């Protein structure tokens, strides 16, 4: 990508954004990413069935139960918000705007 050339740009740096120790300044971004990935692999062994998922002690039935209860909790929160909105609309139409 080519940089834009402005007519009034004389090349001076007004506010340098180089911060010592930051990965983008020292060229360590790729190195740090490799180190982080290596540490993750050591901490989380990979499941033999599906190599992209970390191995955990959760079987299919437990995962299904967790998913069901998570969706149920989300629906409960949505029901509470929906009820609050409905009560506000009833309050507005029957008491406030009368």
N, C-alpha and C positions, 0 to 999 in steps of 0.2 A: 504494500500500500504506500503510495507516494504522499509525502507530506505537503501540505499547502504552503505556498509562498505568499506572504502578505506584503503589501507595499510599505507599510509603516514598521516592519520588523527589522530591527538593527542587530539582532542576535544576542542582546544582553539577557542575562537571567535575572528576573526580578525576585522570584521566591523559589529557591532550589527545593525540590521535593525528595532529595536523596537523604534517606534516613539510615544511619549505620546499623548494620545487623539485620536489616530486612531482607528477605530472600530475593526480591526483585532487584535489589541494589547490588548484591554480592554474587549473583548467578548461582545460588544454591537451590533454586526452586526444584529442579529435577532431582537433585541429590536428596533433598529432604523428603520429597514424595516417595522415592524408592525406600528410604529408611522407614517411613511411616507404614508403607505397605508391608515391609518385611516384619515389623513389629506386630502388625495385625495378624499376619499369618501365624506367627509364633503363639499368640495369645488365643486365637480362635481356630481350632482344628477344623478342617474342611470335611463335610459330610461325604461319604463315599457314594451315596445314591445320586445326589445332585451337587456337583462340585462348586456351584455358585452360592449355595446357602451354607452358613456356618452350622456345625454340628451342635445340637442342643438336645436336652433330655425331654423334649416335647414330642409326643406321638400325634398322629393324625386326629384322633378323637379329642384330645385336649386342645389342640389348635382350633378345631371346629367350635368347641365350647367357648373358648376365649373370643373368637370372632363373633359368635352369636351374642354373647353378653356385651361386647363392645358396641355392636349395632343396636342392641336393646337400650343401652345407656344413652346413645346418641338420639334415638327416637324419643326417649323419656325427656331429655333436655329440649328437643324440638317441640314436644307436646306442652311443656311448661311455658316456653316462649310464645307458642301459638295461643295458649289460653290467656296469657297476659295481654297479648295484642287484642284478642277478642273482647276481653273485659274492658280494655281501654276504649275500643270502638263503641261498645254498649254504653259506657259511661258518657262518652262524647255525644252520642245521638240522643240519649234519654234524659240526661241531667244537664250537661254543660251547654249544649246548643239549643235548649228549649226556651 
